[in-house]
C-alpha cells in the first residue's frame, strides 16, 4: 500500500482512493510531506512543553518521561484524526458517486424522451 510500509498519514481506505488519482512518486512526496508536518508539529508541541533548557546537554528523567508521554499522545490523536478524516472522505466520495449516478440516470431518461420512433 504505502511506500513507507503502512501509511501514518493516510488510512487504508483513503490510500486506495489516492492511488487511483496520483502516481507513485506523487504519493511518496505527499506522504513524506505529511510525515514532515507530523514530526514538526510533534517537535514543537512536545519539546516546548517538556524541555526547559538544553544547556546541560542531557534531558532530565522528568523531561524524558514528559516527551515520551507527549509523543505517544500526539501520535494517538493524529491517528484518530486521520481515521475520522478518512471516514468523512469516504462518505463524501460515496455521496458524489450517488449524485453522479443520479445525474446519469436523469440524462438517460431525458435523452430517451427526445428519441423519435
HELIX and SHEET records of a PDB file:
HELIX    1   1 UNK A   12  UNK A   21  1                                  10    
HELIX    2   2 UNK A   24  UNK A   42  1                                  19    
HELIX    3   3 UNK A   43  UNK A   47  3                                   5    
HELIX    4   4 UNK A   48  UNK A   50  1                                   3    
HELIX    5   5 UNK A   61  UNK A  113  1                                  53    
END                                                                             
